[in-house]
Amino acid sequence: SIKSFGIKAGASIVPTTIPENLEYIIEKLDLILVMTVNPGFGNQAFLNSQLTKIAKLRKMIDDVKPEVELEVDGGMNEKPAKLVNEVG
């Protein structure tokens, strides 16, 4: 219903959320944010386990609604940014 006000819809998922949880709403989204650390605690290292999730989400997005933006947040520096870019 927020789209009726001209507002974009997004979802943020934490490291324990599986990509398949978004299958039923992905066509309604404009943005997916993948938290690559556990939210609420500062100065955490990037969780490499999230690379597989990002790759799966990229495929889901490309198959269903390519215009959905895929973003990441947490533990970013040059090394994980390069890895994230490579997978999605």
PyMOL commands that set and color helices and strands:
alter all, ss='L'
color gray80, all
select helices_A, chain A and resi 2-5+19-22+26-28+50-64+78-87
alter helices_A, ss='H'
color red, helices_A
select strands_A, chain A and resi 10-13+31-35+69-73
alter strands_A, ss='S'
color yellow, strands_A
deselect
rebuild
show_as cartoon
